[in-house]
């Protein structure tokens, strides 16, 4: 039984079955989510007998850290976690700071301003069933859903790491391995745990972004959570989308998806984000940009352009800077807010679309292959 899979009610019932007073549940919750305790021994406010029972009956860590890798930028860390069933998942910490910052994670400055963000990219599945051809995770196939506790535990791992250097998590993006909306129940429970101000972590939903490949019928389930929603578009015609995102295009056409986006109940000051991976010679032409502008017309949105992050075995390539700029200019001329996302962790295969069960040895060989044709 994983401690992070228990909500406060479930934990209270467990303690009741052990003849423990109900207030112990809140003490344990405070230790987990405010002090980031990772083992029963740290709960000094609990009697020894209860700490021993927790150690015997409850799992405090659902995975072991198989390896971590730091990017050469000094601000990005990718961690490979091994689950008890030997499935592997990856999560990424991205630090954004002032140029004067010491780039080492172990000696970084405090601060929570816009230029001192600590963003976590979290996985919701081991593997992915969507099969998007430009995504390394999609090429793994689907292994299994993560539980809400396994999702939360990734956040807690990095929260504890940052606490040790007097920092804290500022943003969470569910853009790691898997399709978040395909694991909606676990995702929702994890978000409720992270945002609950009474007994959870109390993070603002505005600091959390959920990305989807386009499960149109489930967009409405995200709205009550109050988080930001990002839709991975990547194509401007159904034929193009069917070749790039075959599974999701069978589930919902572009028309169906964009209709759902137009119906999405956005608060007055909020916008949807459309993500568009630019693939050289595939979807980065001027006509693609003009079609994209027409598709999103009338939707309160911004567009993030993501130049393709290469990985071994992929036939796709990253567009030239000139083509990226031309694509962005056409969209801006259509009065759209459009940004080119700076990918973090490309040198450790930790950037958007690169996550998979990759060892450092594999990563080194893979990057050598990529560099050979750049």
C-alpha positions as CSV (number, residue, x, y, z in Angstrom):
1,X,0.0,0.0,0.0
2,X,1.5,3.3,-1.1
3,X,1.1,6.1,1.4
4,X,0.5,8.7,-1.4
5,X,-2.4,6.6,-2.8
6,X,-4.3,7.2,0.4
7,X,-6.5,10.3,0.7
8,X,-7.1,11.8,4.1
9,X,-10.3,9.8,4.6
10,X,-8.6,6.5,3.6
11,X,-5.7,7.2,5.9
12,X,-8.1,8.0,8.8
13,X,-9.9,4.7,8.3
14,X,-6.6,2.8,8.2
15,X,-5.5,4.3,11.5
16,X,-8.9,3.6,13.0
17,X,-8.5,0.0,12.1
18,X,-5.3,0.1,14.1
19,X,-7.1,1.7,17.1
20,X,-5.2,5.0,16.6
21,X,-6.8,8.3,17.3
22,X,-8.2,10.2,14.3
23,X,-5.9,13.2,14.8
24,X,-2.9,11.1,13.9
25,X,-4.0,11.2,10.2
26,X,-3.5,14.9,10.0
27,X,-0.2,14.6,11.7
28,X,1.0,12.1,9.1
29,X,-0.5,14.3,6.3
30,X,1.4,17.3,7.6
31,X,4.6,15.4,7.7
32,X,4.2,14.1,4.2
33,X,3.0,17.3,2.4
34,X,4.4,20.1,4.5
35,X,7.7,18.6,5.8
36,X,8.2,16.2,2.9
37,X,9.1,13.3,5.2
38,X,10.0,10.2,3.3
39,X,10.2,7.5,6.0
40,X,8.3,6.7,9.2
41,X,11.4,7.4,11.3
42,X,11.1,11.1,10.5
43,X,7.7,11.4,12.2
44,X,9.0,12.3,15.6
45,X,5.6,13.4,16.8
46,X,4.2,9.9,16.4
47,X,4.6,7.1,19.0
48,X,7.3,4.5,18.2
49,X,4.7,1.8,17.9
50,X,2.8,3.7,15.2
51,X,6.0,4.5,13.3
52,X,6.9,0.8,13.3
53,X,3.4,-0.2,12.1
54,X,3.6,2.3,9.3
55,X,7.0,0.9,8.3
56,X,5.6,-2.6,8.2
57,X,2.3,-1.8,6.4
58,X,2.8,1.2,4.2
59,X,5.2,2.0,1.3
60,X,6.6,5.5,1.4
61,X,8.5,5.4,-1.9
62,X,6.9,3.7,-5.0
63,X,10.2,3.7,-6.9
64,X,13.9,3.7,-6.7
65,X,16.0,6.2,-8.5
66,X,17.8,4.2,-11.1
67,X,19.9,7.1,-12.4
68,X,19.7,10.9,-12.8
69,X,21.4,13.0,-15.4
70,X,22.2,16.7,-15.4
71,X,22.2,18.8,-18.6
72,X,25.3,20.7,-19.6
73,X,23.2,23.9,-19.0
74,X,23.4,23.1,-15.3
75,X,19.7,23.9,-14.8
76,X,18.0,20.7,-16.0
77,X,17.9,17.3,-14.3
78,X,16.3,14.2,-15.7
79,X,15.6,11.3,-13.3
80,X,14.9,7.7,-14.3
81,X,12.6,6.0,-11.8
82,X,12.1,2.2,-11.5
83,X,8.7,1.1,-10.3
84,X,8.2,-2.1,-8.2
85,X,7.1,-4.0,-11.3
86,X,10.3,-2.9,-13.1
87,X,8.6,-0.4,-15.4
88,X,10.5,2.8,-15.9
89,X,9.4,6.4,-16.0
90,X,11.2,9.7,-16.3
91,X,10.6,13.1,-14.9
92,X,12.5,16.4,-15.4
93,X,13.3,19.3,-13.2
94,X,13.9,22.6,-15.1
95,X,15.4,25.5,-13.2
96,X,15.1,29.1,-14.6
97,X,17.1,31.8,-13.0
98,X,19.1,35.0,-13.4
99,X,22.3,34.8,-15.4
100,X,24.2,35.4,-12.1
101,X,22.8,32.2,-10.6
102,X,25.1,29.4,-9.7
103,X,24.0,26.8,-12.2
104,X,24.6,23.9,-9.8
105,X,21.4,22.4,-8.4
106,X,23.2,21.7,-5.1
107,X,24.2,25.3,-4.6
108,X,21.5,27.4,-6.2
109,X,20.0,30.6,-4.9
110,X,16.6,31.1,-3.4
111,X,13.9,33.1,-5.1
112,X,10.4,32.6,-6.5
113,X,10.0,35.3,-9.1
114,X,9.3,34.8,-12.7
115,X,13.0,34.4,-13.4
116,X,13.4,31.9,-10.6
117,X,11.0,29.2,-11.6
118,X,11.5,25.6,-10.6
119,X,9.3,23.6,-13.1
120,X,8.7,19.9,-12.9
121,X,7.7,17.8,-15.9
122,X,5.8,14.8,-14.6
123,X,4.7,11.5,-16.1
124,X,1.3,10.0,-15.8
125,X,1.8,6.7,-17.6
126,X,4.7,4.2,-18.2
127,X,4.9,4.5,-22.0
128,X,2.0,5.8,-24.1
129,X,-0.7,4.3,-26.3
130,X,-1.0,7.4,-28.6
131,X,1.9,6.3,-30.8
132,X,2.7,9.9,-32.1
133,X,5.4,9.2,-34.6
134,X,7.6,12.2,-33.6
135,X,7.6,11.3,-29.8
136,X,10.1,8.8,-28.3
137,X,7.6,7.9,-25.6
138,X,5.0,7.1,-28.2
139,X,7.4,4.6,-29.8
140,X,7.7,2.7,-26.5
141,X,4.0,1.6,-26.6
142,X,1.8,1.6,-23.5
143,X,3.0,-0.2,-20.4
144,X,0.5,0.9,-17.7
145,X,-1.2,3.8,-16.0
146,X,0.4,5.3,-12.9
147,X,-1.6,5.6,-9.8
148,X,-2.3,9.0,-8.2
149,X,0.3,8.2,-5.6
150,X,2.9,7.4,-8.2
151,X,2.2,10.7,-9.9
152,X,2.3,12.7,-6.6
153,X,5.5,10.8,-5.5
154,X,7.4,12.2,-8.5
155,X,6.5,15.7,-7.3
156,X,7.5,14.9,-3.8
157,X,10.9,13.6,-4.8
158,X,11.8,16.9,-6.4
159,X,10.1,18.9,-3.7
160,X,12.3,17.3,-1.1
161,X,15.4,17.8,-3.3
162,X,14.7,21.5,-3.7
163,X,13.9,21.9,0.0
164,X,17.4,20.7,0.8
165,X,18.8,23.7,-1.0
166,X,16.2,26.2,0.3
167,X,14.2,26.2,-2.9
168,X,10.7,25.1,-3.8
169,X,8.6,23.9,-6.7
170,X,6.9,26.7,-8.5
171,X,5.3,25.1,-11.5
172,X,4.2,21.6,-12.6
173,X,3.5,20.5,-16.1
174,X,2.0,17.1,-16.9
175,X,3.9,16.8,-20.1
176,X,6.1,13.8,-19.3
177,X,5.5,10.2,-20.4
178,X,1.9,9.3,-21.3
179,X,-1.4,10.9,-22.2
180,X,-2.6,12.5,-19.0
181,X,-6.3,12.6,-20.0
182,X,-6.2,8.8,-20.7
183,X,-5.5,8.4,-16.9
184,X,-8.0,11.0,-15.9
185,X,-9.1,9.5,-12.5
186,X,-5.5,9.2,-11.2
187,X,-4.5,12.6,-12.7
188,X,-7.5,14.4,-11.0
189,X,-6.8,12.9,-7.6
190,X,-3.2,13.8,-7.9
191,X,-4.0,17.4,-8.8
192,X,-6.5,17.6,-5.9
193,X,-3.8,16.4,-3.6
194,X,-1.3,19.0,-4.9
195,X,-3.7,21.9,-4.7
196,X,-5.7,21.3,-1.5
197,X,-4.9,24.1,0.8
198,X,-6.2,22.5,4.0
199,X,-4.3,19.3,4.0
200,X,-2.4,19.0,0.7
201,X,0.5,21.0,-0.8
202,X,-1.7,24.0,-1.5
203,X,-0.2,24.9,-4.8
204,X,-2.2,27.2,-7.0
205,X,-4.0,25.5,-9.9
206,X,-2.7,28.3,-12.1
207,X,0.8,26.9,-11.6
208,X,-0.2,23.6,-13.0
209,X,-0.5,22.8,-16.8
210,X,-2.0,19.6,-18.2
211,X,-1.1,18.7,-21.8
212,X,-3.1,16.5,-24.0
213,X,-2.7,15.1,-27.5
214,X,-6.3,15.9,-28.0
215,X,-8.8,13.7,-26.2
216,X,-11.7,16.0,-27.1
217,X,-14.4,14.4,-25.0
218,X,-12.3,14.7,-21.8
219,X,-11.4,18.4,-22.0
220,X,-14.5,19.2,-20.0
221,X,-13.2,17.1,-17.1
222,X,-10.1,19.3,-16.8
223,X,-12.0,22.6,-16.4
224,X,-13.3,21.9,-12.8
225,X,-9.7,21.4,-11.6
226,X,-8.8,25.0,-12.5
227,X,-5.5,24.2,-14.1
228,X,-4.1,25.4,-17.4
229,X,-4.8,23.3,-20.5
230,X,-2.4,22.8,-23.4
231,X,-3.4,21.0,-26.5
232,X,-0.8,19.3,-28.7
233,X,-2.0,20.2,-32.2
234,X,1.0,19.6,-34.5
235,X,-1.0,19.4,-37.8
236,X,-3.3,21.5,-39.8
237,X,-5.2,18.9,-41.8
238,X,-6.7,15.6,-40.8
239,X,-4.5,13.7,-43.4
240,X,-1.4,15.3,-41.9
241,X,-2.6,14.6,-38.4
242,X,-3.4,11.0,-39.2
243,X,0.1,10.4,-40.3
244,X,1.7,12.1,-37.3
245,X,-0.8,11.3,-34.6
246,X,-2.6,8.2,-35.8
247,X,-4.3,7.1,-32.6
248,X,-5.6,10.4,-31.5
249,X,-6.8,11.4,-35.0
250,X,-9.0,8.2,-35.0
251,X,-10.5,9.2,-31.7
252,X,-11.2,12.9,-32.6
253,X,-10.8,14.8,-35.8
254,X,-9.4,18.3,-35.9
255,X,-12.9,19.7,-36.3
256,X,-14.1,17.7,-33.3
257,X,-11.1,18.8,-31.2
258,X,-11.3,22.5,-32.1
259,X,-15.1,22.5,-31.5
260,X,-14.4,21.1,-28.0
261,X,-11.7,23.8,-27.5
262,X,-14.2,26.5,-28.5
263,X,-16.7,25.2,-25.9
264,X,-14.1,24.9,-23.2
265,X,-15.2,27.1,-20.2
266,X,-12.3,29.4,-19.9
267,X,-12.3,32.0,-17.1
268,X,-12.1,35.6,-18.4
269,X,-8.4,36.1,-18.0
270,X,-7.2,32.6,-19.0
271,X,-6.2,31.2,-22.4
272,X,-5.7,27.8,-23.9
273,X,-2.3,26.9,-25.1
274,X,-1.8,25.2,-28.5
275,X,1.5,23.3,-28.8
276,X,2.9,22.7,-32.3
277,X,6.0,20.6,-32.9
278,X,7.8,21.8,-36.0
279,X,9.1,19.0,-38.2
280,X,11.5,20.1,-41.0
281,X,9.8,19.7,-44.4
282,X,6.7,18.1,-42.9
283,X,4.5,20.7,-41.1
284,X,6.7,23.8,-41.1
285,X,5.6,25.4,-44.4
286,X,4.1,28.8,-44.8
287,X,0.8,27.2,-45.8
288,X,0.8,25.2,-42.6
289,X,1.2,28.4,-40.6
290,X,-1.7,30.1,-42.5
291,X,-3.9,27.1,-42.0
292,X,-3.0,27.0,-38.3
293,X,-4.0,30.6,-37.9
294,X,-7.4,29.9,-39.4
295,X,-7.9,26.8,-37.2
296,X,-7.5,28.7,-33.9
297,X,-9.2,31.9,-35.0
298,X,-11.7,33.1,-32.4
299,X,-10.2,31.0,-29.6
300,X,-8.6,32.7,-26.6
301,X,-5.2,31.1,-26.9
302,X,-1.5,31.4,-27.3
303,X,0.7,29.1,-29.4
304,X,3.9,27.5,-28.4
305,X,6.1,26.4,-31.3
306,X,8.4,23.5,-30.4
307,X,11.2,22.8,-32.9
308,X,11.6,19.0,-33.0
309,X,13.9,17.5,-30.5
310,X,15.7,14.7,-32.3
311,X,16.0,11.1,-30.9
312,X,17.5,7.9,-32.3
313,X,15.5,6.1,-34.9
314,X,13.4,9.0,-35.8
315,X,13.2,10.1,-39.5
316,X,12.3,13.6,-38.5
317,X,14.6,16.6,-38.3
318,X,14.7,20.0,-36.6
319,X,13.8,22.9,-38.9
320,X,16.3,25.6,-39.6
321,X,16.1,28.8,-37.5
322,X,15.0,30.7,-40.7
323,X,12.0,28.4,-41.2
324,X,11.1,28.6,-37.5
325,X,11.2,32.4,-37.6
326,X,9.1,32.5,-40.9
327,X,6.5,30.3,-39.3
328,X,6.3,32.4,-36.2
329,X,6.1,35.7,-38.3
330,X,3.1,34.4,-40.3
331,X,1.2,33.6,-37.1
332,X,2.1,37.0,-35.5
333,X,0.8,38.7,-38.6
334,X,-2.5,37.0,-37.9
335,X,-2.5,38.7,-34.5
336,X,-1.7,35.6,-32.6
337,X,0.5,35.4,-29.5
338,X,3.1,32.9,-30.5
339,X,6.3,31.8,-28.8
340,X,9.2,29.5,-29.7
341,X,9.8,27.2,-26.7
342,X,13.4,26.9,-25.7
343,X,13.8,23.2,-25.1
344,X,15.7,22.2,-22.0
345,X,17.8,19.0,-21.6
346,X,18.2,18.1,-25.2
347,X,21.7,16.8,-24.5
348,X,20.4,14.3,-22.0
349,X,17.3,13.4,-24.1
350,X,15.2,15.2,-21.5
351,X,13.4,17.7,-23.7
352,X,9.9,17.6,-25.1
353,X,9.3,14.4,-27.0
354,X,12.5,12.7,-26.0
355,X,11.5,11.0,-22.7
356,X,11.7,7.2,-22.5
357,X,13.4,4.4,-20.5
358,X,16.9,5.5,-21.5
359,X,20.1,4.7,-19.5
360,X,23.0,7.2,-19.5
361,X,25.0,4.8,-21.7
362,X,22.1,4.7,-24.3
363,X,21.8,8.4,-24.1
364,X,25.4,9.0,-24.9
365,X,25.3,6.6,-27.9
366,X,22.1,8.2,-29.1
367,X,23.4,11.7,-28.9
368,X,26.5,10.7,-30.8
369,X,24.2,9.4,-33.6
370,X,22.2,12.6,-33.6
371,X,25.3,14.8,-33.7
372,X,26.6,12.9,-36.7
373,X,24.0,14.3,-39.0
374,X,23.5,17.7,-37.5
